[in-house]
């Protein structure tokens, strides 16, 4: 597993920013915007503005770390926050570097190594977070899209498809648990996951919603900061709608970090909300470069710490 992570990390360092550059060129070509104009806008960031954006990014990351620690605690594991920090950034690097959801098995593996969390429990945590988080984001995206886009609701079918696929997956798992062979390893694993999920109570569910709500607000604030610093003005709710919708549509593409799909979706929403094409392209590029750069730096640093230190698993409380 560690060898695979090293290979993924090496691939990312060599090719990811090239891919981002190609996506940016395609956007510029489609919109007829000159490269020089966008570079001029990107270089207009002041040091204090970049510091403020980094602080918001770290706040988003801290919220995610505390949410994961809370979920594990609700499932019966008391974990060290410093371990969750390392796991979060390492899995974020993997998640942003390869197709599909590679960050999930990396998270489960590291939780087993560092905190001795059973794979069924870590998988339950990841599935809860995946479905609950995406359902919350999908709800925000659907409400905002229907409210602001009116007749021009091109992305809405894709958002509906995402919701339908999630429901079908849950129904499929439920049917398999009822009809599958009792001796099946898959059925046993899914049964253990279901038992783990059942440990969550109403209070835990409400707390989880608060984490998702705070994450949505901070993500919108991060994007609003970029837009404001680049000289545009748009309401926070519209920005949250654009951010949530582009995240869901990017996730459907199964491309690392939704490259291309998420950027095109963001361009569609912000342009529909009244921003000029040049401002939207500058915003999308700035967000992509800032987020990707910080994820890679933090992920590589976390991977370096994990590769040089030996941890003793924390016993089950």
N, C-alpha and C positions, 0 to 999 in steps of 0.2 A: 504493500500500500504506500509506504513512504517513497519507494522508488517511483511509483506511478505519479505521486504528487510532485516529485522532482522533475519528471519528464514534462508534466503539465506546466509547471512553473517556467521551465526552460522555453517551452513553446510560446507561452504568453509573452515573455520578455522579448522574444524575437519577432513575433508577428502581430500581436494585438493592436499596437498603436498604428501599424501599417494598415490594418483593416479599418480602424477608425478614420484614418486619413482618406482611404478610398471612399468610405460612406459619405464623408464630408464633401469630397469632390463631386460625388453623384448628386447630392443635395444642391450644391452650388450650380451644377450644370442644368438641373431641372428648373431651378428658379431664376437662372440668368444673372446671378449675383457675382460680382468680381471678387476674387480671392483677396486682393489687397484691401478692400473695404472691410471684410470680416476680420482680417488680421489686425487692422487698425483699431477695430472695436474691442477685440480681445485684449490688446495691449493697453487698453484704457483703464483696466483694473488698478486700483491703488493698493498698496501693501495692507492698509488697515481693513480694506474690503475683503481681501483674500483671507486675512486672519479671522475676520468675523465669519466667513463662510466655512472655514476649517472648524471653528468652534461649534457651529450648528451641525456640521457633519459628525463631529465627535459626540455631540449630544444625541444624534440619531443612533449612533453605534452603541452608546451607553444604554439607551432605552431598549435596544434589541438584546443586549447582553443581560440586562436585568429581567427582561421578559423570559428569556430562555432559562435563566436561573430559577425564576418563579415557577415556570412550568415543571421543571425537574423536581423542585421542592414539593409541588402539588402531587407529583407522581411517586413520592416517597424517597427522594434522594436529596441530601444536603450537599451542595457542591461548593467548591472554592471559586469565587468570582474571577480571580486571576486566571484560572484554568479556562473558564468560559470565554474570557476575553481572547485568549490565544486560539481557542477553538473557533470562535466566531470569525476572526479575521482570516485564519487559515482556510476555513470552509468558504468564506466570501471570495477569496482568491480563486479557489477551485471552481466555485459556482460561476464566476465571471470568465472562466478560461476554457471551458469545454461545453459541448452540447448537452442538453438535458439538465438534470439536477444532480450533477456530480458532487456538489457541495454537501448533499444529504448523506451519502455513504461515508464521506470524509468526516462529517460531524459525528455520526454513529461510531465510527472506528476510534476517533480521538476521545470521545466520551467513555468508551470502554477502556482505553489505555490509561487515561488520566484519572477517571472518577469511578471506574468499575461499574458503569451503568449497563445493565442488560440490554442487548440489542432490541428486544421487544419493547422495553421502556423508552429507549432513545428513539426508536421508530415511531412509537405512539406520540412522543413529544413533537417530532417532525411532522407527522401527519396532522396533528391538531393544529399546529402552527400554519401548515400549508393551507388546509381547508378553511380554517377560521380566518386567517389573514387575508387570503384571496377572496373569500366571501365578503368580508368587510370592505375591501378595496373595490370589489365588483359592485357592491351596493352604492358606494360613493360615486363611482364612475357612471353607473346607470342613472342615478338621480341627477347628477350634474349634466350629463349628456342630454337627457330628456328636457331639462330646464332651459339650457342655454342654446342648444343647437337647433331646436324647433324642427323644421322640415328637413334640414340638412343633417340627418342622423346616420351617415354612412357607417361609422364604427359600431353602432348599436347592435346589428346582427351578430358581429363577432363577440361582443360582450355577452349576448344571450347564449351563444354557442358555448362560451366558457362556463356559464352557469349550468347549462344542460349537461355538459360533459362531467362536471363535478357531481351532479345528482346521479347520473348514470353509474359513475364509479362507485359511489356509496351503495347504491342498490345492488350492483354487481358483487361487491364484497359481502353484503348481507346475504345474498342468495347463495354464494359459495360457502359461507359458514353454515348455512342450513342444509345444503345438498351435498357438500363435499365429503370425501372419505375422512373418517375420524382419524385414521392413522397418517394422513397426509401431513407432511412437515409444514407446508404452506398454511393449511387450515389451523394447525396448532399455533403457528406464529401469529396469524391474524386473530385467533382467539385470545392470545396473550395480550395483543395490542388493544383489543376491545375491552378486556378487563382493566388494562391500565387507564384507558380513556374514561372508564366508569368511575375512576377515583376522583375525577374533577367534580366539584360541587358548584352550586349556583354562585357562591361568592367568588370562586376561582374564575368562573366564566365572566363575571362582571369586571373583575380586575384585569383579565385578559383583554376585554374590550377597551378598557382605559389605556392599556399599553398600545393597542392598535390605533386608537384615536390620537394619542400623543405622537405616535410615529407619523401618522398622516399629516398632522399639523406641522411637525418639524420639517418633513420632506417638502411640504408646500412652502414653508418659510424659507428653506434653502433655495428653492427655485425662484421665489419672489425676490430674494436678495440679489440673485444674478440678474433678473429682469430689471430691477430698480437701478442697480449699479450700471447697467448698460443703457439707461436713459429712457426706459419704457414704463408705462403705468398700467397695471391690470389688477383687478380685485383678487384677494387671497382665495376666495371660494372658486373662482374660475381657474386659478392656477392649480388648486388641489384637484379639480375635475380633470384638467389636462394631465397632471402627473399620475393620478390613479388610472385613468383610461389608457394612457400610453404604457403604463406598467403591465396592465392586464393583456393588452394586445401584443406587447413585446414578449410576455411569458408564453403566449400561445405559439410563438414562432419556434420555441425551443432552441434559439440561437443564444450563445453566451452573452449575458447582459442585455439580451434583446436587441443587439446591434443591428441597425438598419430599420427593423420593424418598429421598435420603440421610438427611434428618432423621427421616422416618417409620421408616426401617430402624433407625437408631440408637435411636429410642424403643422399638421392638419388642425389640431385643436387651437394652438396659440394664434395661428393665422385666422381661423374662424372667429376668434374672440377679438379681432381687430388689430393685432400686431402686424407690422410690416414684414415682408419676407426676409429682408436683410437682418432685421432685429431678431426674428425667430431663428434663423440659421445661426447667428452669433450666440444666441441663448442656448440652443441645442448643443453646439460645439463646446461652449464653455462648461455646461453642465456635464457633458460626457468626459471632457478632459479632466475636470476637477475631481469628479467622483471616481473615475477609473484610476487616475493617478494616485489618489489617496488610498483606494482599496489595494492597489498593487504594492505600494510602499508599506502599508500596515500589514498586508498578508505576507509579504516576503520577510518582514521583521519578525512576525509571529512564527513563521515557519523556521526561521533561523534559531529562535529560542527553543522551539520544540525539538529541533535536531541536535541541540547541544546540551540540553538538560535532561536528567533522568527523574521522572516523577513517580511517587509512590501512590497507588490508587487509594482513594478515600473510601473507607468501609461504608456499607449501607447503614443508614441511621435506623 
